[in-house]
Amino acid sequence: METFKIKAKIKKDHKLEIENLPFENGQEVEVFITSDAKDSIHEIMKFEESSGAFDFLNDEREDIYTVNDLKVKYK
């Protein structure tokens, strides 16, 4: 997966037009739109996807607790 960061302005009619993208006609892409922020959601998502830091959560061996292990059950 390639990531491209492009700054653009919304037109008066609330439309966003981006030209000269390096993709084929009809190619499916994902679009993330964020406003200027100190830590943009896009950067956080990119880090989370590529870091592998949470991959262990998909390992069945890590799922060792059940409801019976709770000391206090919250309603």
DSSP file (Angstrom, degrees, kcal/mol; ACC not computed):
  #  RESIDUE AA STRUCTURE BP1 BP2  ACC     N-H-->O    O-->H-N    N-H-->O    O-->H-N    TCO  KAPPA ALPHA  PHI   PSI    X-CA   Y-CA   Z-CA
    1    1 A M              0   0    0      0, 0.0     2,-0.3     0, 0.0     0, 0.0   0.000 360.0 360.0 360.0 129.6    0.0    0.0    0.0
    2    2 A E        -     0   0    0      2,-0.0     2,-0.4     0, 0.0     0, 0.0  -0.804 360.0-150.8-101.6 147.1    1.3    3.4   -0.9
    3    3 A T        -     0   0    0     -2,-0.3     2,-0.4     2,-0.0     0, 0.0  -0.969   9.4-170.7-120.2 132.8    0.4    6.5    0.9
    4    4 A F        -     0   0    0     -2,-0.4     2,-0.6     2,-0.0    -2,-0.0  -0.978   9.4-154.7-121.3 133.5    0.2   10.0   -0.6
    5    5 A K        +     0   0    0     -2,-0.4     2,-0.4     2,-0.0    -2,-0.0  -0.942  20.4 172.8-110.3 120.3   -0.2   13.2    1.4
    6    6 A I        -     0   0    0     -2,-0.6     2,-0.4     2,-0.0    -2,-0.0  -0.992  23.2-144.6-130.7 128.6   -1.8   16.0   -0.6
    7    7 A K        +     0   0    0     -2,-0.4     2,-0.3     2,-0.0    -2,-0.0  -0.775  31.5 162.6 -90.8 137.6   -2.9   19.3    0.7
    8    8 A A        -     0   0    0     -2,-0.4     2,-0.4    10,-0.0    10,-0.1  -0.960  31.8-126.3-148.6 162.9   -6.0   20.8   -1.0
    9    9 A K        -     0   0    0     -2,-0.3     8,-0.4     8,-0.2     2,-0.3  -0.915  26.8-117.4-114.7 143.0   -8.7   23.4   -0.4
   10   10 A I        -     0   0    0     -2,-0.4     6,-0.2     6,-0.1     4,-0.0  -0.602  34.2-125.8 -75.6 134.4  -12.4   22.8   -0.5
   11   11 A K    >   -     0   0    0      4,-2.9     3,-2.0    -2,-0.3    -1,-0.1  -0.243  28.4 -97.2 -75.8 169.5  -14.1   24.8   -3.3
   12   12 A K  T 3  S+     0   0    0      1,-0.3    -1,-0.1     2,-0.1    -2,-0.1   0.803 124.4  57.3 -57.9 -30.9  -17.0   27.1   -2.7
   13   13 A D  T 3  S-     0   0    0      2,-0.1    -1,-0.3     1,-0.0     3,-0.1   0.190 121.5-106.4 -88.2  18.5  -19.4   24.4   -3.8
   14   14 A H  S <  S+     0   0    0     -3,-2.0     2,-0.3     1,-0.2    -2,-0.1   0.773  78.7 132.2  64.7  29.3  -18.1   22.1   -1.0
   15   15 A K        -     0   0    0     -4,-0.1    -4,-2.9    -6,-0.0     2,-0.5  -0.835  47.5-148.4-112.8 151.5  -16.3   19.9   -3.6
   16   16 A L        -     0   0    0     -2,-0.3     2,-0.5    -6,-0.2    -6,-0.1  -0.976  13.7-171.3-118.1 125.7  -12.7   18.7   -3.5
   17   17 A E        -     0   0    0     -2,-0.5     2,-0.5    -8,-0.4    -8,-0.2  -0.974   3.6-177.0-122.0 126.1  -10.9   18.2   -6.8
   18   18 A I        -     0   0    0     -2,-0.5     2,-0.3   -10,-0.1     3,-0.3  -0.986   9.8-165.7-123.4 126.8   -7.6   16.5   -7.0
   19   19 A E        +     0   0    0     -2,-0.5    -2,-0.0     1,-0.2     0, 0.0  -0.720  58.4  23.7-111.4 159.9   -5.8   16.2  -10.4
   20   20 A N  S    S+     0   0    0     -2,-0.3    -1,-0.2     1,-0.2     0, 0.0   0.850  70.6 171.0  60.2  42.4   -2.9   14.2  -11.7
   21   21 A L        -     0   0    0     -3,-0.3     2,-1.5     1,-0.1    -1,-0.2  -0.582  42.1-119.0 -80.0 147.2   -3.0   11.3   -9.2
   22   22 A P  S    S+     0   0    0      0, 0.0     2,-0.3     0, 0.0    -1,-0.1  -0.246  78.0 103.3 -83.9  51.1   -0.8    8.3   -9.9
   23   23 A F  S    S-     0   0    0     -2,-1.5     2,-0.2     4,-0.0    -2,-0.1  -0.903  71.7-108.5-129.9 158.3   -3.6    5.8  -10.2
   24   24 A E    >   -     0   0    0     -2,-0.3     3,-2.0     1,-0.1     2,-0.1  -0.493  47.0 -88.2 -81.5 153.3   -5.4    4.1  -13.1
   25   25 A N  T 3  S+     0   0    0      1,-0.3    -1,-0.1    -2,-0.2     3,-0.1  -0.409 116.1  15.4 -58.6 133.0   -8.9    5.0  -14.1
   26   26 A G  T 3  S+     0   0    0      1,-0.3    -1,-0.3    -2,-0.1     2,-0.2   0.378  89.5 143.6  82.3  -4.2  -11.4    2.9  -12.1
   27   27 A Q    <   -     0   0    0     -3,-2.0     2,-0.4     1,-0.1    -1,-0.3  -0.490  52.4-121.8 -70.2 135.7   -8.7    1.8   -9.6
   28   28 A E        +     0   0    0     -2,-0.2     2,-0.3    -3,-0.1    -1,-0.1  -0.635  39.1 171.0 -80.6 132.5  -10.2    1.5   -6.1
   29   29 A V        -     0   0    0     -2,-0.4     2,-0.4    -6,-0.0    -6,-0.0  -0.924  31.2-122.7-134.8 159.8   -8.5    3.8   -3.5
   30   30 A E        -     0   0    0     -2,-0.3     2,-0.5     2,-0.0    -2,-0.0  -0.868  24.3-155.2-101.5 141.0   -9.2    4.7    0.1
   31   31 A V        -     0   0    0     -2,-0.4     2,-0.5     2,-0.0    -2,-0.0  -0.973   8.9-171.6-121.8 127.0   -9.5    8.4    0.9
   32   32 A F        -     0   0    0     -2,-0.5     2,-0.5     2,-0.0    -2,-0.0  -0.969   5.7-167.0-114.5 128.8   -8.8   10.0    4.3
   33   33 A I        +     0   0    0     -2,-0.5     2,-0.3     9,-0.0    -2,-0.0  -0.970  14.1 165.4-120.2 122.7   -9.7   13.6    4.9
   34   34 A T        -     0   0    0     -2,-0.5     2,-0.2     6,-0.0     3,-0.1  -0.952  30.7-128.7-130.7 152.4   -8.5   15.4    7.9
   35   35 A S        -     0   0    0     -2,-0.3     2,-0.2     1,-0.1    -2,-0.0  -0.534  55.7 -68.7 -88.6 167.2   -8.3   19.1    8.8
   36   36 A D  S    S+     0   0    0     -2,-0.2     2,-0.3     4,-0.1    -1,-0.1  -0.386  70.4 160.4 -59.5 124.1   -5.0   20.5   10.0
   37   37 A A        -     0   0    0     -2,-0.2     3,-0.5     1,-0.1    -3,-0.0  -0.974  51.5-115.4-144.1 154.7   -4.4   19.0   13.4
   38   38 A K  S    S+     0   0    0     -2,-0.3     2,-0.6     1,-0.3    -1,-0.1   0.948 114.7  20.1 -57.6 -51.6   -1.3   18.6   15.5
   39   39 A D  S    S-     0   0    0     -3,-0.1    -1,-0.3     4,-0.0     5,-0.0  -0.887  93.4-146.1-118.4  96.7   -1.4   14.8   15.3
   40   40 A S     >  -     0   0    0     -2,-0.6     4,-1.8    -3,-0.5     3,-0.2  -0.279  15.6-127.0 -67.9 148.3   -3.5   14.0   12.3
   41   41 A I  H  > S+     0   0    0      1,-0.2     4,-2.9     2,-0.2     5,-0.2   0.859 109.5  60.3 -59.5 -37.1   -5.7   10.9   12.3
   42   42 A H  H  > S+     0   0    0      1,-0.2     4,-2.5     2,-0.2    -1,-0.2   0.925 104.8  47.1 -59.7 -45.3   -4.1    9.8    9.1
   43   43 A E  H  > S+     0   0    0      1,-0.2     4,-2.2     2,-0.2    -1,-0.2   0.889 112.6  49.8 -65.0 -38.7   -0.6    9.7   10.6
   44   44 A I  H  X S+     0   0    0     -4,-1.8     4,-2.5     2,-0.2    -2,-0.2   0.920 112.0  47.9 -65.5 -43.6   -1.9    7.8   13.6
   45   45 A M  H  X S+     0   0    0     -4,-2.9     4,-2.4     2,-0.2    -2,-0.2   0.896 110.9  51.2 -64.5 -40.4   -3.7    5.3   11.3
   46   46 A K  H  X S+     0   0    0     -4,-2.5     4,-1.9    -5,-0.2    -1,-0.2   0.911 112.0  47.1 -63.3 -42.3   -0.6    4.9    9.2
   47   47 A F  H  X S+     0   0    0     -4,-2.2     4,-2.1     1,-0.2    -2,-0.2   0.929 111.8  49.8 -64.3 -45.4    1.5    4.2   12.2
   48   48 A E  H  X S+     0   0    0     -4,-2.5     4,-0.7     1,-0.2     6,-0.3   0.886 111.5  49.5 -62.3 -40.3   -1.0    1.7   13.7
   49   49 A E  H  < S+     0   0    0     -4,-2.4    -1,-0.2     1,-0.2    -2,-0.2   0.903 120.0  34.2 -64.5 -42.2   -1.2   -0.2   10.4
   50   50 A S  H  < S+     0   0    0     -4,-1.9    -2,-0.2    -5,-0.2    -1,-0.2   0.651 103.3  71.2 -93.3 -15.7    2.6   -0.5    9.9
   51   51 A S  H  < S-     0   0    0     -4,-2.1    -1,-0.2    -5,-0.2    -3,-0.1   0.862  74.0-152.4 -74.9 -34.8    3.9   -0.9   13.4
   52   52 A G    ><  +     0   0    0     -4,-0.7     3,-1.4    -5,-0.2     4,-0.3   0.562  52.6 132.8  74.2   5.9    2.6   -4.4   14.2
   53   53 A A  T 3  S+     0   0    0      1,-0.3     3,-0.3    -5,-0.2    -1,-0.1   0.773  74.6  38.7 -62.8 -26.9    2.5   -3.3   17.9
   54   54 A F  T >  S+     0   0    0     -6,-0.3     3,-1.6     1,-0.2     4,-0.3   0.265  81.9 105.6-108.6  11.8   -1.0   -4.8   18.4
   55   55 A D  G X   +     0   0    0     -3,-1.4     3,-1.8     1,-0.3     4,-0.2   0.805  69.1  69.6 -61.0 -29.3   -0.6   -7.9   16.2
   56   56 A F  G >  S+     0   0    0     -4,-0.3     3,-1.6     1,-0.3     6,-0.3   0.753  84.1  71.1 -62.1 -23.0   -0.4  -10.0   19.4
   57   57 A L  G <  S+     0   0    0     -3,-1.6    -1,-0.3     1,-0.3    -2,-0.2   0.716  92.3  57.5 -67.6 -19.2   -4.1   -9.3   20.1
   58   58 A N  G <  S+     0   0    0     -3,-1.8     2,-0.5    -4,-0.3    -1,-0.3   0.496  82.8 103.2 -86.7  -4.2   -5.0  -11.5   17.1
   59   59 A D    X   -     0   0    0     -3,-1.6     3,-1.9    -4,-0.2     4,-0.4  -0.700  66.8-147.6 -83.4 121.3   -3.1  -14.5   18.7
   60   60 A E  G >  S+     0   0    0     -2,-0.5     3,-1.1     1,-0.3    -1,-0.1   0.777  95.7  67.2 -59.4 -27.1   -5.6  -17.0   20.2
   61   61 A R  G 3  S+     0   0    0      1,-0.2    -1,-0.3     3,-0.0     3,-0.0   0.745  94.8  57.8 -66.5 -21.5   -3.1  -17.8   22.9
   62   62 A E  G <  S+     0   0    0     -3,-1.9     2,-1.7    -6,-0.3     3,-0.3   0.655  85.5  82.3 -81.0 -15.7   -3.4  -14.3   24.3
   63   63 A D    <   +     0   0    0     -3,-1.1    -1,-0.2    -4,-0.4    -3,-0.0  -0.540  52.5 133.1 -90.0  72.3   -7.2  -14.8   24.8
   64   64 A I        +     0   0    0     -2,-1.7     2,-0.3     2,-0.0    -1,-0.2   0.534  43.9  82.8-102.8  -8.4   -6.9  -16.6   28.2
   65   65 A Y        -     0   0    0     -3,-0.3     2,-0.2     3,-0.0    -3,-0.0  -0.717  51.3-175.0-102.9 150.2   -9.4  -14.8   30.3
   66   66 A T    >   -     0   0    0     -2,-0.3     3,-1.7     1,-0.0     4,-0.3  -0.751  46.9 -92.1-127.3 177.2  -13.2  -15.3   30.5
   67   67 A V  G >  S+     0   0    0      1,-0.3     3,-1.5    -2,-0.2    -2,-0.0   0.800 122.0  67.0 -60.4 -29.6  -16.0  -13.6   32.4
   68   68 A N  G 3  S+     0   0    0      1,-0.3    -1,-0.3     3,-0.0    -3,-0.0   0.677  90.8  63.1 -66.6 -17.6  -15.5  -16.0   35.2
   69   69 A D  G <  S+     0   0    0     -3,-1.7    -1,-0.3     2,-0.0    -2,-0.2   0.584  78.4 110.4 -82.5 -10.9  -12.1  -14.4   35.9
   70   70 A L    <   -     0   0    0     -3,-1.5     3,-0.2    -4,-0.3    -3,-0.0  -0.408  50.0-165.9 -67.6 137.4  -13.7  -11.1   36.8
   71   71 A K  S    S+     0   0    0      1,-0.3     2,-0.4    -2,-0.1    -1,-0.2   0.788  83.5  27.3 -88.6 -33.8  -13.4  -10.0   40.4
   72   72 A V  S    S-     0   0    0      2,-0.0     2,-0.7     0, 0.0    -1,-0.3  -0.998  74.3-150.6-129.6 128.9  -16.0   -7.3   40.0
   73   73 A K        -     0   0    0     -2,-0.4     2,-0.3    -3,-0.2    -6,-0.0  -0.889  15.0-151.0-101.6 116.6  -18.8   -7.4   37.4
   74   74 A Y              0   0    0     -2,-0.7    -2,-0.0     1,-0.1     0, 0.0  -0.632 360.0 360.0 -87.2 143.1  -19.8   -4.0   36.2
   75   75 A K              0   0    0     -2,-0.3    -1,-0.1     0, 0.0    -2,-0.0   0.428 360.0 360.0 -97.0 360.0  -23.4   -3.4   35.0
